């Protein structure tokens, strides 16, 4: 067994060691604030994670890099589960009368960039705790990008084979080696990009500590703010920086890297970036129209236009931040439908956003156009291409499998939550925001929603599974159910 999975367990140890290191940062902030109890909690979490990480690294250091498809598919699932358990420990230890399901939910919400919390305890609002959630989201977002560029594209999950990444790691081979090489290539750039966004927030007056939280959560599209249980962003230049950062986070991270390295035309090598901006403009116009016909105008044309633009991009990028001017305005049914559609789409395939992603939408649109052309010309030859690459039938099947799996998990998740006693609308929106990792939007979509702290332990388990599925792609989980994966 270890001959096949030793390398996977070694990488799990490395990932856990990163989490152990990150836990030291909120511990230091708690120490600065003279909060010794919180300091001890985070220090204990760091030592706990470090012990298991060191055990895994030492135990599986010398194992041959033998790649199997089962281990390759299982790695991201176990990796996010491990990090979620470690990530949920501080909130679990700080909260009073907490259930074991809180560990999984809190950690999964952060590591999958969903960005919500179930704890009602005052300690949940401590800066060290919020910083820990933002750090986990930042790490989980980067991990999801690397997994999309390596494992998911290797197995063609949702047609990701069609994405031609400009990050060249041809000398790294494939599988685990390519994953490590890609991560090492992009991590310095990811840190630098986060630092630039942090400085931008700080310059416009967000405050040093708030700028850290905002920068970490916007680059990961987690939508976390210093105010626990709130997704409201104050008006002014802070919103302007947040808007620009959301656009950056919604585009392909590997394209940003290539542009930084001198490939100036990389954004237009396919139609994904172009369609994103077209959809952003269309979403902006639709949101404006819907708010206008429902008389949802807070006053002032400029404020009306800006809030519509910010809200549409926040939903499309699955960040979930809400402008303070419309935070308490009830959402009409028509606007709710628009927001649901935007969160389902999401951003680019190698971005930190959730949803189905723009590439899949392009394939579905072009597939529909090709079928219409076949109706008009039954004997004609209509080819389907994406970025100068012919889209094969297996690619189409992979995209349709992802869409069908997404709808399946959405329906099953809604039913499971409704069975526990939640209303249908609340159940549907909880399942949707979890599956698209756009948790903070829940507070806007359902104005009567009292918060995640009032749910049952069974609800937390269902939502945790949906968050994991939404972050790692539905196809990955469906692949685990096939016998062929484990025979290879």
Number of C-alpha atoms within 10 A of each C-alpha: 5 11 13 17 21 23 26 27 23 22 20 22 27 18 19 28 23 16 25 26 15 17 29 19 19 24 27 18 18 22 16 11 14 11 15 14 13 25 24 15 21 29 21 18 24 24 17 15 26 21 15 16 24 15 14 21 20 11 14 19 15 11 16 13 15 14 19 19 19 19 22 20 21 16 21 21 17 15 18 25 19 20 26 26 20 24 32 26 21 28 27 22 15 19 16 12 9 15 12 13 18 24 21 25 27 28 31 33 29 32 34 35 39 35 32 28 25 19 23 16 14 10 17 21 16 17 20 25 23 23 27 26 32 29 26 32 32 28 22 24 28 24 23 26 24 25 20 23 24 25 23 24 18 16 18 20 23 28 26 23 20 21 19 16 17 14 15 12 15 9 9 14 11 16 19 22 17 20 20 16 19 21 19 12 15 18 14 11 16 18 13 11 19 22 16 13 23 25 16 19 26 19 14 15 14 19 11 13 14 18 24 23 24 30 28 28 28 35 29 36 34 38 33 35 27 21 15 20 22 20 27 23 20 13 14 10 15 19 22 15 18 22 18 14 24 27 20 19 24 30 24 22 25 25 24 21 19 19 15 11 9 9 13 12 10 17 18 12 14 16 14 25 21 14 17 23 14 12 19 22 15 13 23 20 16 17 22 23 14 18 18 12 10 14 10 16 19 12 9 8 10 9 15 18 15 17 24 24 19 21 24 28 30 29 26 32 37 35 36 30 33 26 20 15 17 18 17 13 13 15 19 15 12 14 19 18 12 17 24 18 15 22 30 23 24 29 32 25 25 25 27 34 35 37 27 25 24 23 27 24 17 15 21 16 11 16 18 12 14 16 13 12 14 14 11 10 11 11 8 10 10 14 11 17 14 18 14 10 13 12 18 14 10 12 19 18 13 21 24 17 18 22 18 14 18 23 15 13 19 23 15 15 24 24 16 17 24 17 13 13 12 18 12 14 13 18 22 20 21 28 27 29 28 32 33 32 36 35 29 28 29 22 23 23 23 17 13 11 13 11 16 18 14 12 15 15 15 13 23 21 16 18 26 27 18 26 29 27 24 24 27 22 22 25 23 21 16 14 18 16 10 11 10 11 15 14 9 10
